[in-house]
Amino acid sequence: MFSQLRMCEEQALLAQDYALEQAEEKGLERGKIFTFLDLVRQHVLTSEFASEQLGMTVAEFEALLKDYHK
């Protein structure tokens, strides 16, 4: 019984660690996108360069840029 409880606790901790790791990765990716959006908005970079660096099409990037300006 005790070992089952311990195993459940360990599984919960692993699930929590995984969720935190995924949230951190998502946050880093969002920060990267917002940085490129801001640099394009300031005319430091082109949409073409930023979209290439982010691995998306220019149209996809410009759609994000349009939403970013709202």
N, CA, C and O atoms as CSV, one atom per row, in Angstrom:
chain,resi,resn,atom,element,x,y,z
A,1,MET,N,N,0.827,-1.190,0.000
A,1,MET,CA,C,0.000,0.000,0.000
A,1,MET,C,C,0.870,1.252,0.000
A,1,MET,O,O,0.659,2.173,-0.788
A,2,PHE,N,N,1.858,1.266,0.905
A,2,PHE,CA,C,2.738,2.426,0.977
A,2,PHE,C,C,3.493,2.622,-0.333
A,2,PHE,O,O,3.658,3.752,-0.792
A,3,SER,N,N,3.948,1.532,-0.931
A,3,SER,CA,C,4.700,1.660,-2.180
A,3,SER,C,C,3.811,2.165,-3.315
A,3,SER,O,O,4.278,2.893,-4.191
A,4,GLN,N,N,2.538,1.787,-3.305
A,4,GLN,CA,C,1.618,2.295,-4.327
A,4,GLN,C,C,1.414,3.795,-4.164
A,4,GLN,O,O,1.371,4.532,-5.149
A,5,LEU,N,N,1.289,4.242,-2.929
A,5,LEU,CA,C,1.127,5.669,-2.656
A,5,LEU,C,C,2.374,6.424,-3.100
A,5,LEU,O,O,2.283,7.484,-3.718
A,6,ARG,N,N,3.525,5.872,-2.781
A,6,ARG,CA,C,4.794,6.504,-3.170
A,6,ARG,C,C,4.907,6.568,-4.693
A,6,ARG,O,O,5.350,7.577,-5.242
A,7,MET,N,N,4.508,5.495,-5.371
A,7,MET,CA,C,4.565,5.464,-6.825
A,7,MET,C,C,3.635,6.525,-7.421
A,7,MET,O,O,3.995,7.189,-8.393
A,8,CYS,N,N,2.455,6.685,-6.849
A,8,CYS,CA,C,1.520,7.716,-7.329
A,8,CYS,C,C,2.096,9.110,-7.120
A,8,CYS,O,O,1.958,9.979,-7.981
A,9,GLU,N,N,2.740,9.321,-5.980
A,9,GLU,CA,C,3.365,10.620,-5.710
A,9,GLU,C,C,4.468,10.911,-6.724
A,9,GLU,O,O,4.571,12.026,-7.235
A,10,GLU,N,N,5.284,9.911,-7.010
A,10,GLU,CA,C,6.366,10.085,-7.978
A,10,GLU,C,C,5.819,10.372,-9.374
A,10,GLU,O,O,6.364,11.208,-10.095
A,11,GLN,N,N,4.753,9.688,-9.753
A,11,GLN,CA,C,4.135,9.943,-11.056
A,11,GLN,C,C,3.573,11.359,-11.123
A,11,GLN,O,O,3.683,12.024,-12.153
A,12,ALA,N,N,2.974,11.818,-10.031
A,12,ALA,CA,C,2.437,13.181,-9.994
A,12,ALA,C,C,3.562,14.204,-10.123
A,12,ALA,O,O,3.416,15.203,-10.828
A,13,LEU,N,N,4.676,13.961,-9.449
A,13,LEU,CA,C,5.820,14.869,-9.544
A,13,LEU,C,C,6.404,14.885,-10.953
A,13,LEU,O,O,6.775,15.943,-11.463
A,14,LEU,N,N,6.484,13.730,-11.574
A,14,LEU,CA,C,6.980,13.666,-12.948
A,14,LEU,C,C,6.053,14.406,-13.900
A,14,LEU,O,O,6.513,15.113,-14.796
A,15,ALA,N,N,4.756,14.245,-13.708
A,15,ALA,CA,C,3.783,14.950,-14.549
A,15,ALA,C,C,3.895,16.456,-14.351
A,15,ALA,O,O,3.801,17.221,-15.311
A,16,GLN,N,N,4.094,16.881,-13.113
A,16,GLN,CA,C,4.249,18.307,-12.826
A,16,GLN,C,C,5.524,18.850,-13.470
A,16,GLN,O,O,5.503,19.927,-14.066
A,17,ASP,N,N,6.618,18.125,-13.358
A,17,ASP,CA,C,7.876,18.543,-13.985
A,17,ASP,C,C,7.721,18.670,-15.492
A,17,ASP,O,O,8.207,19.626,-16.097
A,18,TYR,N,N,7.046,17.705,-16.091
A,18,TYR,CA,C,6.824,17.737,-17.539
A,18,TYR,C,C,5.983,18.951,-17.928
A,18,TYR,O,O,6.290,19.634,-18.905
A,19,ALA,N,N,4.927,19.216,-17.167
A,19,ALA,CA,C,4.061,20.362,-17.463
A,19,ALA,C,C,4.835,21.671,-17.351
A,19,ALA,O,O,4.672,22.560,-18.186
A,20,LEU,N,N,5.670,21.797,-16.334
A,20,LEU,CA,C,6.477,23.009,-16.174
A,20,LEU,C,C,7.477,23.171,-17.314
A,20,LEU,O,O,7.693,24.277,-17.809
A,21,GLU,N,N,8.081,22.069,-17.722
A,21,GLU,CA,C,9.031,22.107,-18.832
A,21,GLU,C,C,8.344,22.545,-20.123
A,21,GLU,O,O,8.876,23.364,-20.872
A,22,GLN,N,N,7.170,21.998,-20.374
A,22,GLN,CA,C,6.418,22.369,-21.575
A,22,GLN,C,C,6.003,23.838,-21.533
A,22,GLN,O,O,6.062,24.529,-22.550
A,23,ALA,N,N,5.588,24.311,-20.374
A,23,ALA,CA,C,5.190,25.715,-20.232
A,23,ALA,C,C,6.381,26.637,-20.457
A,23,ALA,O,O,6.252,27.690,-21.082
A,24,GLU,N,N,7.543,26.236,-19.944
A,24,GLU,CA,C,8.746,27.045,-20.129
A,24,GLU,C,C,9.123,27.113,-21.608
A,24,GLU,O,O,9.442,28.187,-22.118
A,25,GLU,N,N,9.088,25.975,-22.294
A,25,GLU,CA,C,9.407,25.955,-23.720
A,25,GLU,C,C,8.435,26.819,-24.513
A,25,GLU,O,O,8.844,27.555,-25.412
A,26,LYS,N,N,7.162,26.733,-24.185
A,26,LYS,CA,C,6.152,27.530,-24.880
A,26,LYS,C,C,6.383,29.018,-24.627
A,26,LYS,O,O,6.248,29.837,-25.536
A,27,GLY,N,N,6.727,29.358,-23.398
A,27,GLY,CA,C,7.006,30.750,-23.061
A,27,GLY,C,C,8.221,31.287,-23.794
A,27,GLY,O,O,8.216,32.428,-24.256
A,28,LEU,N,N,9.254,30.479,-23.903
A,28,LEU,CA,C,10.452,30.890,-24.633
A,28,LEU,C,C,10.141,31.098,-26.108
A,28,LEU,O,O,10.613,32.058,-26.718
A,29,GLU,N,N,9.353,30.205,-26.675
A,29,GLU,CA,C,8.981,30.328,-28.091
A,29,GLU,C,C,8.151,31.589,-28.323
A,29,GLU,O,O,8.364,32.304,-29.302
A,30,ARG,N,N,7.216,31.856,-27.434
A,30,ARG,CA,C,6.401,33.076,-27.563
A,30,ARG,C,C,7.274,34.320,-27.456
A,30,ARG,O,O,7.086,35.285,-28.198
A,31,GLY,N,N,8.228,34.295,-26.534
A,31,GLY,CA,C,9.135,35.428,-26.383
A,31,GLY,C,C,9.962,35.654,-27.636
A,31,GLY,O,O,10.192,36.792,-28.043
A,32,LYS,N,N,10.406,34.564,-28.241
A,32,LYS,CA,C,11.179,34.651,-29.481
A,32,LYS,C,C,10.332,35.277,-30.593
A,32,LYS,O,O,10.803,36.149,-31.324
A,33,ILE,N,N,9.102,34.832,-30.712
A,33,ILE,CA,C,8.206,35.374,-31.745
A,33,ILE,C,C,7.951,36.855,-31.503
A,33,ILE,O,O,8.027,37.657,-32.434
A,34,PHE,N,N,7.649,37.228,-30.256
A,34,PHE,CA,C,7.378,38.634,-29.954
A,34,PHE,C,C,8.600,39.511,-30.212
A,34,PHE,O,O,8.461,40.663,-30.622
A,35,THR,N,N,9.793,38.976,-29.975
A,35,THR,CA,C,11.013,39.736,-30.255
A,35,THR,C,C,11.121,40.026,-31.745
A,35,THR,O,O,11.392,41.161,-32.140
A,36,PHE,N,N,10.912,39.007,-32.575
A,36,PHE,CA,C,10.966,39.219,-34.025
A,36,PHE,C,C,9.866,40.169,-34.489
A,36,PHE,O,O,10.103,41.026,-35.340
A,37,LEU,N,N,8.665,40.021,-33.933
A,37,LEU,CA,C,7.574,40.931,-34.297
A,37,LEU,C,C,7.948,42.376,-33.974
A,37,LEU,O,O,7.708,43.279,-34.776
A,38,ASP,N,N,8.525,42.587,-32.820
A,38,ASP,CA,C,8.902,43.936,-32.411
A,38,ASP,C,C,10.014,44.496,-33.296
A,38,ASP,O,O,9.981,45.671,-33.662
A,39,LEU,N,N,10.991,43.669,-33.641
A,39,LEU,CA,C,12.094,44.131,-34.490
A,39,LEU,C,C,11.618,44.468,-35.901
A,39,LEU,O,O,12.124,45.405,-36.520
A,40,VAL,N,N,10.663,43.721,-36.405
A,40,VAL,CA,C,10.100,44.035,-37.725
A,40,VAL,C,C,9.269,45.311,-37.636
A,40,VAL,O,O,9.331,46.163,-38.523
A,41,ARG,N,N,8.504,45.435,-36.578
A,41,ARG,CA,C,7.677,46.629,-36.389
A,41,ARG,C,C,8.540,47.897,-36.323
A,41,ARG,O,O,8.126,48.962,-36.781
A,42,GLN,N,N,9.738,47.769,-35.749
A,42,GLN,CA,C,10.667,48.897,-35.646
A,42,GLN,C,C,11.515,49.086,-36.911
A,42,GLN,O,O,12.364,49.976,-36.967
A,43,HIS,N,N,11.281,48.253,-37.915
A,43,HIS,CA,C,12.013,48.293,-39.187
A,43,HIS,C,C,13.494,47.952,-39.033
A,43,HIS,O,O,14.328,48.405,-39.817
A,44,VAL,N,N,13.810,47.156,-38.024
A,44,VAL,CA,C,15.178,46.680,-37.830
A,44,VAL,C,C,15.415,45.444,-38.695
A,44,VAL,O,O,16.505,45.257,-39.237
A,45,LEU,N,N,14.387,44.604,-38.820
A,45,LEU,CA,C,14.450,43.390,-39.637
A,45,LEU,C,C,13.304,43.396,-40.635
A,45,LEU,O,O,12.310,44.101,-40.461
A,46,THR,N,N,13.461,42.600,-41.676
A,46,THR,CA,C,12.373,42.434,-42.644
A,46,THR,C,C,11.498,41.253,-42.230
A,46,THR,O,O,11.931,40.368,-41.492
A,47,SER,N,N,10.283,41.258,-42.712
A,47,SER,CA,C,9.373,40.132,-42.464
A,47,SER,C,C,9.941,38.852,-43.060
A,47,SER,O,O,9.777,37.770,-42.496
A,48,GLU,N,N,10.605,38.980,-44.196
A,48,GLU,CA,C,11.182,37.806,-44.856
A,48,GLU,C,C,12.238,37.150,-43.972
A,48,GLU,O,O,12.243,35.932,-43.794
A,49,PHE,N,N,13.139,37.974,-43.416
A,49,PHE,CA,C,14.199,37.433,-42.566
A,49,PHE,C,C,13.611,36.818,-41.299
A,49,PHE,O,O,13.972,35.707,-40.913
A,50,ALA,N,N,12.701,37.550,-40.656
A,50,ALA,CA,C,12.105,37.065,-39.409
A,50,ALA,C,C,11.344,35.763,-39.627
A,50,ALA,O,O,11.471,34.829,-38.835
A,51,SER,N,N,10.561,35.697,-40.688
A,51,SER,CA,C,9.787,34.476,-40.938
A,51,SER,C,C,10.701,33.291,-41.209
A,51,SER,O,O,10.417,32.169,-40.788
A,52,GLU,N,N,11.796,33.545,-41.911
A,52,GLU,CA,C,12.759,32.468,-42.181
A,52,GLU,C,C,13.368,31.959,-40.876
A,52,GLU,O,O,13.503,30.751,-40.681
A,53,GLN,N,N,13.732,32.869,-39.992
A,53,GLN,CA,C,14.330,32.486,-38.714
A,53,GLN,C,C,13.354,31.706,-37.836
A,53,GLN,O,O,13.758,30.845,-37.054
A,54,LEU,N,N,12.083,32.014,-37.971
A,54,LEU,CA,C,11.060,31.340,-37.168
A,54,LEU,C,C,10.514,30.078,-37.827
A,54,LEU,O,O,9.721,29.354,-37.225
A,55,GLY,N,N,10.937,29.813,-39.060
A,55,GLY,CA,C,10.487,28.605,-39.749
A,55,GLY,C,C,9.040,28.661,-40.184
A,55,GLY,O,O,8.326,27.660,-40.135
A,56,MET,N,N,8.607,29.848,-40.615
A,56,MET,CA,C,7.235,29.990,-41.098
A,56,MET,C,C,7.245,30.785,-42.385
A,56,MET,O,O,8.265,31.362,-42.762
A,57,THR,N,N,6.115,30.814,-43.052
A,57,THR,CA,C,6.033,31.583,-44.290
A,57,THR,C,C,5.904,33.067,-43.949
A,57,THR,O,O,5.559,33.441,-42.828
A,58,VAL,N,N,6.191,33.897,-44.948
A,58,VAL,CA,C,6.047,35.340,-44.770
A,58,VAL,C,C,4.587,35.675,-44.463
A,58,VAL,O,O,4.306,36.526,-43.619
A,59,ALA,N,N,3.662,35.005,-45.146
A,59,ALA,CA,C,2.233,35.252,-44.915
A,59,ALA,C,C,1.845,34.917,-43.475
A,59,ALA,O,O,1.093,35.662,-42.848
A,60,GLU,N,N,2.348,33.808,-42.953
A,60,GLU,CA,C,2.058,33.441,-41.564
A,60,GLU,C,C,2.611,34.488,-40.601
A,60,GLU,O,O,1.944,34.893,-39.649
A,61,PHE,N,N,3.848,34.919,-40.871
A,61,PHE,CA,C,4.462,35.919,-39.998
A,61,PHE,C,C,3.705,37.241,-40.061
A,61,PHE,O,O,3.458,37.867,-39.030
A,62,GLU,N,N,3.340,37.662,-41.258
A,62,GLU,CA,C,2.637,38.935,-41.395
A,62,GLU,C,C,1.243,38.886,-40.772
A,62,GLU,O,O,0.733,39.911,-40.322
A,63,ALA,N,N,0.624,37.708,-40.743
A,63,ALA,CA,C,-0.655,37.568,-40.038
A,63,ALA,C,C,-0.449,37.777,-38.539
A,63,ALA,O,O,-1.264,38.421,-37.877
A,64,LEU,N,N,0.641,37.232,-38.011
A,64,LEU,CA,C,0.960,37.466,-36.602
A,64,LEU,C,C,1.253,38.943,-36.356
A,64,LEU,O,O,0.836,39.511,-35.347
A,65,LEU,N,N,1.974,39.550,-37.287
A,65,LEU,CA,C,2.319,40.963,-37.169
A,65,LEU,C,C,1.062,41.827,-37.153
A,65,LEU,O,O,0.966,42.791,-36.394
A,66,LYS,N,N,0.113,41.472,-37.991
A,66,LYS,CA,C,-1.152,42.214,-38.047
A,66,LYS,C,C,-1.891,42.101,-36.709
A,66,LYS,O,O,-2.408,43.092,-36.195
A,67,ASP,N,N,-1.937,40.887,-36.150
A,67,ASP,CA,C,-2.585,40.683,-34.850
A,67,ASP,C,C,-1.823,41.388,-33.732
A,67,ASP,O,O,-2.425,41.860,-32.767
A,68,TYR,N,N,-0.501,41.460,-33.862
A,68,TYR,CA,C,0.360,42.075,-32.848
A,68,TYR,C,C,0.097,43.572,-32.746
A,68,TYR,O,O,0.237,44.148,-31.667
A,69,HIS,N,N,-0.275,44.202,-33.834
A,69,HIS,CA,C,-0.518,45.645,-33.846
A,69,HIS,C,C,-1.841,46.030,-33.209
A,69,HIS,O,O,-2.067,47.210,-32.940
A,70,LYS,N,N,-2.722,45.072,-32.959
A,70,LYS,CA,C,-4.048,45.386,-32.397
A,70,LYS,C,C,-3.948,45.812,-30.954
A,70,LYS,O,O,-4.965,46.112,-30.327
